[in-house]
Amino acid sequence: MFTKRTIKPHREVTSVETASEALALSIGEKARVDLPYMEQLTGKTQVRLCEGIAARSDTLKEKLQTIRADEHEQQRKELMKNEHRRRSGRTNRPNELGGL
């Protein structure tokens, strides 16, 4: 059926440029933050790695706040729709009273 091998062997990454790449790789490979491993990947000191991650974390915190605000707004709208359905006698489930 197959004429070529479809599963490729795992290739170990030996170096990366940024602290965030090292962090992603550390979590992906080791399932934890391993600063000595990250140090080996980047050639940067642990202090520099932490500074690089901290600099990115401000941007990530802002994005997370935006995402949470959007999710909160969506949840609020869904609750309002459900409350309106409940009050008008309509529900999502036909077995409930008022759903027929």
Phi, psi and omega in degrees: 000304177263139178259345180232155177292130184262339179260122181268147179292153179296131176253123181281131177276130184254344178203151175220166184269319190245162178295322181292324175295318179296320178297313179300317180292319179300314180292321180292320184272321187252349183061030177194169176274112182245092185300318177300321177295317179296322177299317180295321181292321187260335187080007179262155178288164179298325179296313179297321178299313180296321177296319179296319179290319180296321179297320178287332186294330177297316178295317180294322178298318179297317179296318180297319178298319178296316180297315180297320179297318178297316179297319179298317179296319179296317179297319179299315179296318179296318178297319179295319178297316180296319179296319178297316178299316181298315182291328181272358177089004178259139177228171177281338185252124183293339181283346180279155177300137178086357182268001182272000000 
